[in-house]
Amino acid sequence: MNTRHHRRTFMRDHPELNPYLRNRGIAVADRPVYWHPRRPLLEWFTHTGATHCIPVTTSALFDWIAEREPHQLWEPWRDHLRDQRVLVEHTSVNPVHPLHLGSMRGTVIGSTLAEMLRCGGADVQTRYFVNDLGRQVRTLERAATAARLHNIPAGLRHDHAVGVLYAFANMTLARRTNDLDRLIAAHPWLPDVVDVGRPLPDQVPDPHLIEDMVDSAVD
């Protein structure tokens, strides 16, 4: 197998972080070990390029894990990233569409990665940056331009109202009439703010919605 192809398809591990590898007698300094994705096999290369392999079965691996306390398994990783600062940016669930496992994948992957890094001792912060240059904000601006914002109910959070307006614009442009009916039923104030039967304008000024939305969320 080609080495480059090999390294792309095998799952990479390191003996200094994995006590199971050391238990199996693998102690290759500065050399990664690869878990074969389809066969019960561990493989690594020496500095000369020679290949070494040892078999490993799922049942034997699980038995080895079950015989040890969790802190024994995590100990090599616990301080590996200490004093490192990490920023993980991942998306939140899109509230416009029905929730399902696919819509949560960014949140699940991002939060899992953040927790893994924290377990390694890193100082981790998570962020979801608002994209104020893309198509979604352009869609929102079209709805806001046609909206009578003074008719938004008093006491309703500005960022929440903006989210409903974006949903309205998205559904209107896609002609999702059934979804639009449900949105209006859930937010009966919406027809007082926008003309739900009229097309959205193409030309829009800059309404500074992003700044207002962020300020409201901070408040």
LINRA-V955065 format. One record per backbone hydrogen bond with DSSP energy under -1.0 kcal/mol. NH is the residue of the N-H (numbers start at 1). CO is the residue of the C=O. E is the energy in kcal/mol with one decimal. If there is no record, write none. Layout:
NH,CO,E + NH,CO,E
This chain:
6,2,-2.9 + 7,3,-2.5 + 8,4,-1.2 + 9,5,-1.7 + 10,6,-2.0 + 11,35,-2.3 + 13,33,-2.9 + 17,14,-1.6 + 18,14,-1.3 + 22,18,-1.4 + 23,19,-2.3 + 24,20,-1.6 + 25,22,-1.7 + 26,21,-2.6 + 31,28,-1.6 + 33,13,-2.8 + 34,43,-3.2 + 35,11,-3.3 + 36,41,-2.5 + 41,39,-2.1 + 42,54,-2.7 + 43,34,-2.2 + 44,52,-2.1 + 46,50,-2.3 + 49,46,-1.6 + 52,44,-2.7 + 54,42,-2.1 + 56,40,-1.5 + 61,57,-2.2 + 62,58,-2.7 + 63,59,-2.3 + 64,60,-2.1 + 65,61,-2.1 + 66,62,-2.5 + 67,63,-1.2 + 68,65,-1.7 + 72,69,-1.2 + 73,69,-1.2 + 74,70,-2.0 + 75,71,-1.4 + 77,74,-1.1 + 78,74,-1.8 + 80,77,-1.2 + 81,120,-3.2 + 82,79,-1.2 + 84,81,-1.9 + 86,123,-2.6 + 88,125,-2.8 + 90,127,-1.7 + 105,102,-1.1 + 108,104,-2.8 + 109,105,-2.8 + 110,106,-2.4 + 111,107,-2.6 + 112,108,-2.2 + 113,109,-2.4 + 114,110,-2.1 + 115,111,-2.2 + 116,112,-2.3 + 117,113,-2.2 + 118,114,-2.1 + 119,115,-2.3 + 121,118,-2.0 + 122,117,-1.9 + 123,84,-3.0 + 125,86,-2.3 + 127,88,-2.0 + 138,134,-1.6 + 139,135,-2.4 + 140,136,-2.2 + 141,137,-2.8 + 142,138,-1.6 + 143,139,-1.5 + 144,140,-2.5 + 145,141,-2.3 + 146,142,-1.1 + 148,193,-3.3 + 149,147,-1.1 + 151,148,-2.4 + 152,149,-1.6 + 156,153,-1.8 + 161,157,-2.4 + 162,158,-2.5 + 163,159,-1.7 + 164,160,-1.8 + 165,161,-2.3 + 166,162,-2.4 + 167,163,-2.1 + 168,164,-2.5 + 169,165,-2.6 + 170,166,-2.8 + 171,167,-2.5 + 172,168,-2.5 + 173,169,-2.6 + 174,170,-1.6 + 176,171,-2.7 + 177,175,-1.5 + 180,176,-2.3 + 181,177,-2.4 + 182,178,-1.8 + 183,179,-2.3 + 184,180,-2.4 + 185,181,-2.1 + 186,182,-1.9 + 187,183,-1.6 + 190,187,-2.3 + 193,190,-1.5 + 194,190,-2.4 + 196,194,-1.1 + 198,195,-1.6 + 212,208,-1.8 + 213,209,-2.9 + 214,210,-2.6 + 215,211,-2.4 + 216,212,-2.2 + 217,213,-2.3 + 218,214,-2.4 + 219,215,-2.3
